[in-house]
């Protein structure tokens, strides 16, 4: 209570405000930790390549002759080379590993054909790296 006998709620307002600010900061830290090296170092270029390549992936229809993961990888790489000006590399060695396709040193693609559960989990790990 203050000197006039009224309850003082300002300490609760500060506590709630601190909780909200802390929650916001924690959420932002989590979002930052989920970003790839490319997103952190070159956010504008990463967004540009993600948008362009995302649209191309939506439109890509693999050749009916594709049977193996290597066939699909080569078909997709050829399609990307023909439809974008970004550098497209197949099976490049990178500090993070060897993705199937690397685009502009900003986005890595891993292709799996009829993956088992272990292969899906490995793919997720490769993409996260």
Phi and psi in degrees as a GROMACS rama.xvg file:
@    title "Ramachandran Plot"
@    xaxis  label "Phi"
@    yaxis  label "Psi"
@TYPE xy
-89.4223  -173.007  UNK-2
-63.8945  -21.6741  UNK-3
-93.9752  5.16244  UNK-4
86.4688  7.75351  UNK-5
-91.9948  145.664  UNK-6
-71.3722  140.281  UNK-7
-102.843  110.788  UNK-8
-98.0647  2.49959  UNK-9
-61.5605  -33.1949  UNK-10
-64.7709  -32.2503  UNK-11
-71.0399  -37.1526  UNK-12
-61.9593  -41.1954  UNK-13
-65.5965  -40.0455  UNK-14
-64.6696  -45.2183  UNK-15
-65.4021  -43.1252  UNK-16
-61.2017  -41.3918  UNK-17
-65.3103  -39.4649  UNK-18
-63.3698  -44.0117  UNK-19
-64.2323  -45.9333  UNK-20
-63.1688  -42.5125  UNK-21
-63.0245  -41.2836  UNK-22
-63.5266  -42.8607  UNK-23
-62.7064  -44.9647  UNK-24
-63.5522  -43.1168  UNK-25
-62.5404  -42.8042  UNK-26
-63.0948  -41.8243  UNK-27
-65.1781  -38.9098  UNK-28
-64.0187  -40.7242  UNK-29
-63.5042  -45.1869  UNK-30
-62.0189  -41.4743  UNK-31
-63.6593  -39.7222  UNK-32
-67.785  -19.9657  UNK-33
-84.9379  -11.5197  UNK-34
-76.9836  147.11  UNK-35
-75.5007  168.918  UNK-36
-57.6644  -41.7499  UNK-37
-62.9874  -42.3709  UNK-38
-64.7824  -34.7823  UNK-39
-76.206  -41.198  UNK-40
-85.1113  -32.5133  UNK-41
-138.87  67.5762  UNK-42
-60.6526  -38.5825  UNK-43
-68.7607  -45.1763  UNK-44
-65.3688  -39.9641  UNK-45
-61.8963  -43.8389  UNK-46
-63.9771  -40.6392  UNK-47
-62.7337  -47.3069  UNK-48
-68.5328  -37.6151  UNK-49
-61.2242  -44.1847  UNK-50
-64.0078  -49.35  UNK-51
-65.5467  -47.9514  UNK-52
-69.3883  -34.9437  UNK-53
-58.6753  -43.531  UNK-54
-65.1306  -41.8251  UNK-55
-64.2798  -40.0393  UNK-56
-64.2313  -36.552  UNK-57
-62.5576  -32.5535  UNK-58
-91.2277  -16.0191  UNK-59
-66.8937  131.703  UNK-60
-123.99  112.978  UNK-61
-60.257  149.633  UNK-62
-60.6065  140.094  UNK-63
-65.7056  -16.1109  UNK-64
-80.6606  -10.3666  UNK-65
-65.6825  129.268  UNK-66
-124.739  -39.311  UNK-67
-105.97  167.011  UNK-68
-58.4297  -38.492  UNK-69
-64.2939  -39.5351  UNK-70
-60.9513  -47.3044  UNK-71
-64.1661  -40.9152  UNK-72
-61.8104  -47.5957  UNK-73
-64.5281  -41.9221  UNK-74
-61.5977  -45.2773  UNK-75
-65.8039  -43.2338  UNK-76
-61.1196  -43.8197  UNK-77
-60.9256  -42.6474  UNK-78
-61.8078  -44.3584  UNK-79
-66.2131  -42.7815  UNK-80
-58.6768  -39.6188  UNK-81
-74.4204  -19.9563  UNK-82
-119.726  4.28371  UNK-83
-145.025  158.633  UNK-84
-96.8862  -0.990518  UNK-85
-67.8355  146.999  UNK-86
-67.6082  130.258  UNK-87
-118.752  120.658  UNK-88
-117.396  140.479  UNK-89
-104.654  129.938  UNK-90
50.1045  47.7347  UNK-91
-76.1967  150.322  UNK-92
-85.1705  125.939  UNK-93
-127.823  164.09  UNK-94
-60.2797  -25.6107  UNK-95
-91.5414  -9.25162  UNK-96
142.235  -158.108  UNK-97
-128.833  87.6333  UNK-98
-71.2869  161.196  UNK-99
-64.5089  -46.1224  UNK-100
-137.149  136.081  UNK-101
-121.692  128.553  UNK-102
-115.115  118.072  UNK-103
56.2415  24.3395  UNK-104
53.6528  26.3009  UNK-105
-123.334  -29.1297  UNK-106
-138.538  131.852  UNK-107
-108.837  139.494  UNK-108
-118.931  136.441  UNK-109
-119.195  127.711  UNK-110
-108.423  138.604  UNK-111
-133.69  134.637  UNK-112
-106.726  119.787  UNK-113
45.668  58.7512  UNK-114
-71.6161  145.345  UNK-115
-77.3357  173.239  UNK-116
-60.7994  -42.066  UNK-117
-63.2331  -40.2855  UNK-118
-66.009  -38.1194  UNK-119
-63.079  -44.0459  UNK-120
-63.5187  -41.2376  UNK-121
-64.641  -39.4187  UNK-122
-61.726  -43.1368  UNK-123
-60.7932  -44.1874  UNK-124
-63.1818  -41.1203  UNK-125
-64.0022  -43.4124  UNK-126
-66.8708  -38.7379  UNK-127
-63.7824  -37.107  UNK-128
